[in-house]
Amino acid sequence: MKNHARNIVLYTAALAATLIALAGMASCSNESIFASIESEIKLKDPSVKGTVTNVAVYGGVTYAANGRLMRKVGTSREWERMELPPGASRVAEVASSGGALFALCQNADWSYQSLQRFDGTNWTAVTTGTRVIGIRNGSGSIYAFREDSADYTQENINAEYSVVTISGTTVASTVASGLTSRPVAASSGYFATTTAVYNGGSVISTGTDAPTAGIHGIAVDGGILYAATSGYVHRYNGSWSRFAHDVDSPVTGLAWLRNGTKNVLLVAGNEGYGEVVLDGSDMPTVFQWPGEAETSSIATEARKEYKANIEDYNTSMIAIVEDAAVLPAGDAYALYLGIVDKEYDGLWGYYQSTQSVWNRE
C-alpha cells in the first residue's frame, strides 16, 4: 500500500521475461476501476497495444515500439502501423539521433535480427559487429548496447557487454567494453548498467549515496545527473546524494520534466509513477503522487482520473515529448506511459493542454 504521507527526499528474452512477470502481477480486480471511470472519461479504443518499450521522435513523426512499429505524423493524434524493415518479424525498440530513426529488429522468436536505420524513406542495415540488445536516443548518434559474449546456465547469465555509438550505418565509437552487468540507460555523455553509472567509459557511481544496484533509468540536464533505483533517486553533480521515493519496485523508467514552471522527476514503476519535485537549484524537495499539487506533471483536476486509470497498473516505460512539430497546438509537452496489463496494456498519453487527463493512445 502506498504511503501518501511520506515526504522524504528495453528485445531479448531477459526483457521479455521481466515484462511478462509484470503482466502476471497485474490484478484482474482493476477491471472494475476502468469500468467506473468509463462513465466519466470515456476511454479511447486503443491504437498502440501490447508492451511498449520506448518512444522516439524523428522528422516530425512520433514512433513507438511494441513489437510492431507504430507512428503518428505531425500533430495528429492518430497512430498507424508502419511496415517493418526487411526481414524483420518484430521491432523491439526505437531510438532517434536527430538525423535518422533506428529500429532494433528481431525474428519471430524474439532473437536478434538486425539494427536498421530509417532516413524517412528507406531502411538500411547497420553494421554493429555483435548482437545488439538495446538502443537509446542520442544527440548526433544513438547509443547501442551489445552483448559480445554470453554463457547461459540454469542459474546464471555470464555475459560481457559493450556500449557503442552509432552514426550513419556503422559504429562511430566504442564507449565501453568488457562490462559484466547489463546496460540499461543512456543520456547525454552518460550511460548506466544495472550496477553502475558511467561518464564515457569511466565509472562515476562510487562513494557514499552512489547507486550500485537495481539501476533502471538516468536523466541528465546540464551537469546534473539523476539515476533511479528501487527506493531512491540518486543525484550527481560531482558528488552523490540521494532522495527517497515511494514508487513500488521494480522501477521501469526515469524522465525529467523541466518545462515552464514544472521541474520534476517522473519515476515509473510497479504501480503507476511518482514524482520528485526539484527546486530552482535542481535539488529534491518532496516526493508526491501525480496531481497532488500544482508542481505536478499533470493538473490537480486530473488526479482522480490518474488514480482510476494508472495508479494500480504496472508500467514498462515513461517518456516526455516536447517537440512542437509533433504536439497539438497549445501543448507544451506530452507524457507517454506504457501500461502492462492483460486487457488494458499499451500506450497511454497525457497532453498538457489539449488532453489533460490520461487516456489510451
N, C-alpha and C positions, 0 to 999 in steps of 0.2 A: 504494500500500500504506500502511495506517495506521501511524503511529509511536507505538506504545504506551509508549515510554519518555519521551515528551516531557511535561514538567510545567511549561511556561511559560504565565506568565499572558500573488378571489382575484377566464366572464362575458364575456371579449372574446376576439377572435382572438389577441391577443398572449399572453394567459394560456394559451389552448388550445395555441398553438404551443410554448410553454415546456414544458408538461406532456407533450405528445406527444413532444417531444425527450427528456425524461426517460425516458419509457416505452421509447423506442428504445434507450437506453443500458443498460437492464436486461439482464443476461446470462442466456441460457437455461440456462447451466450451473448456475444457482442452484436449478433444479428438484430436483436431487439432494439439496440441503441440506434442502428441505422434506420430501422423501421419507424422509430419515433421521430427522428429528425426529418425524415422524408415529408412529414406533414407540415414542416415549417420551411425548410430549404430543400427543394427538390433536387435529388442527386441526378447528375447527368448520366446518360448512357456512356459507358467508358469507351474511349478510343485506344488508350495505351494500357493494356492489361499485362499480367504476369509480373515477374520480378524485375524491376527497373534497376539497373546498375549505375548509370550515370547519364548526365545531360551535357550537351556541348552546343555552342553557337558558332556558326561559320557562314559568312556570306549572306547575312540577313535571313538565315534559316536556323531554327532550333531543332536539334536532333536528340532522340532518346534511344537508348539500347535496352531492349527487354527480350533478347533472343531474336526478335525481329529488329528491323531498323525503321524507326518512326521519325517523321519530320512534320513541322508546320512552318509555312512560309510567311515571312514578314510578321505583320501584326495580327495575322489570322489566329483564331482560336481553334481551328480545325486541324487535327492530326491526320496524316495519311501514311500508309505503309509504303516504304521505298524498296525498290528491287535490291537484292543483296549483291555484293561483289561476286565476281566469277568464282564458281566452285564452292562457295560458302553455303552452309546449311543454317548457320546461326551467326548473329553478331552479339558478342558478349559484352563489349564496351565500346564507347566512342570517346574521342578527345579531339580538340582543335588547337592549332598553333597560331591562329590568326591568318595564316596563308593557305590552309587546307584543313579538311576533315580527315581523321584517321579512324578506321574501324578494326577492332580486334575480332577476327573471324574464326569460327570453329566448325568442325564437322558435326554430323548429327549426334554423335556420342559425346559431344562437348570437348573433344580433344582439339588441340591447336591446329588450325588450318593455314592461316596467313595473317599478316598485318597489311592492310590496304590503305592507300591514300586517295582521297577524292578531291578533285580540283573544281568541282561544281558541274562537271560534265562526264569525266571519265575516271575509272578506278585504275590504279597502278599498284602492283605488288611492291612491298618494301622489303629490302634485304636487311634482315635482322641478325643473322648469324646463328642464333639458337632460339628456342621456344619462348614466345612472349606470353606472359601470364597476366599482364595488366598494363593499361596506358592511362596517362593523366594529361590534362590540359597544360600547356606551357606558353611561353612568350617567344615567338620566333621558331620554336621547336617544341615537340612534345616529349614527355618522359615515357620510356618503355621499360617495364620490369621484365627481366628474362630469367628463366630457370635454366641454368647452364648444365646442371647435373642433378640427378635425384636417385635415391635408393629407398624404395618403398618397402616397408615391412608392416606386419600387423600392428606393431606398437608405435613405430615412428616413421617420419619422413625426414631422411637425412639428405638435404639438398644444399646446393650452392646457387646463389642468385647474383645478378648484376643489374645495375641501373644505367641506362644509356639515354642520350637524347637523339631524337630522330628529326632530321631536317631533309626535306625533299623525299627521296626514296631510299636513303641509306642512313646508317648510323653516323651521326655527326661527331659524337664523342662518348667515351665511357666515363661515367661519373664515378662509379664504384664497382668493384668486383669482389668475388670471394665472400660474399655475405652469407651468413648461415641462418638468418631469420628473414622471413618473407617481407619484401617491400609492399607497402600498402597505401602510401600517400605521397604527394609532391606538390610543392607550390614555390614559385619564385626560384631561388637558388637552393632550396632545401628539399629533402625527401626524408621519409621515415619508413622504417621497418616496424614489425610488431614490437621490437625491443629497444630501438634506438632512433634518435633523430640525427640527421647528418646535414652539415653545411658543405656542399660539394661532396668530397669523399671522406670528410673528417667527422668523427662522432663528436657531437656537442652535448649530448644528454648525459652529462656526468655531474656529480656533486649533489648537494642537498636539494631536494624537491624536484630533481630531474625525472622525467618519465623513463622507465626501464622495462616495462611490460605492458601488454594489452593496448598498445597504441593503435588507434584507428582514426586517423584524420589529423591534418595540420592545416593551419590557416596563417597567412603571412600578410602583413601590411607594413610597408616601410621596413624598418629594422626590428620590428616586433613580431615574434612567432608565438602561436599557441598550438599545443598538442592536446588531443583529447584521449583520456583513458577512462576506465571504469571508476567513477567516483570523483575525478578531478579534471580540470583544465590546467595545463602547465604553461606558464608564461616565460618566454626567454627574450631577454634584451641585454645580452652579455652575461647574465646570471639567471638562475632559475628560481621561480616561486610557483606556488600552486594554490588553487581555489576550488573548494568542494562544489560538486553539483549533485542533484538528486535523480538524474536520469537513470532509469533501470538498465542494467547490463544485459547484453553487450552493447557498447557504443558502436554505431554504424556509420557515423559521419560527423564532420565539423564544418561549419561555414561561418564567415564573419560578415555581418551586415553593418556597413558603415555608410549610411545614406541619409542626408539631411540631418535631422535630429536623432536618428537611430544609430546607436553604436552598441552592438550586442552580438555575442557569440551564440550560434544555434547548434546545440548538441543533440543529434538524433540517436535513438537507442531502442530498447526493447519495447517501450510503450511511448510512442509519440516522440516529441522532442522537448527540450527545456532550453532556457536562456540564461546566459551570464551577462549581466549588464556591465558595460565598461564606462569609466569616466572620461574626462577630456584628455587625460594622460594615458588612456587605454589600460587603466588598472581596473581589475574586477571589483565591483562594489556589492552586488547582490545576485543571488540566484532566484529566478522566478519561472512560472509556467506561462505559456503564450496567452496573451490577452489579459494578464493580471494587472498591468499598469500601462500608462501611456508610453513608457520606454520600450514596450514590446514590439516584436516584429509584425504583429497583427493588431488590429483595432481592438479596443476593450469590448466593443459591441460584438466582436466575433468570438469571444471567449466561450459562449455557450455552444456554438457550432463546432469549435475545436474540440471541446470535451466530448461531444456526441460523435464526431466523425473520425477523430485522430487519436485521442488520448490513450486509448487502451490497445492500440494496434502496433505490432512490430513494424519496424522500418528497415529499408535496405539502403537508402541514401538520402541526402539532403543537398539542395543546390539553390543558389541565388543567381538570378539573371537581371542585369542592369543595363543591357544594350538597348538603346532606344529604338533601334531598327527592328527589333522583334517584340517590342512591348506595345500594347494598345495605347492610344493617345490618352494621356493623363496619368499613366502608371510610371512611378519612379523605379519600381522593381517588381519582380515576380519571385515567389518562392515555389520550389518543387520538392515534393516528398514522395519517396517510394514506399508504398504500403504492402506488407506481406500478410496475406490472408487468403484462405481457400476460396472465398466468394468476393471479397471487396479489394483484391490485390490490384496493383497497377500504380500509375502516376496520378498524383493529386496536386492541384495548383491553388495558389493564393495570389491574387493580383492587387497590389497596394491600393488602387483606387477603383478600378472597374469591376472587380470581383473580390470584395473584402471579406470573404468567407472561404474556407477550404471546401473544394468540390473536386469531383473526378475530372480528369482531362479526357 
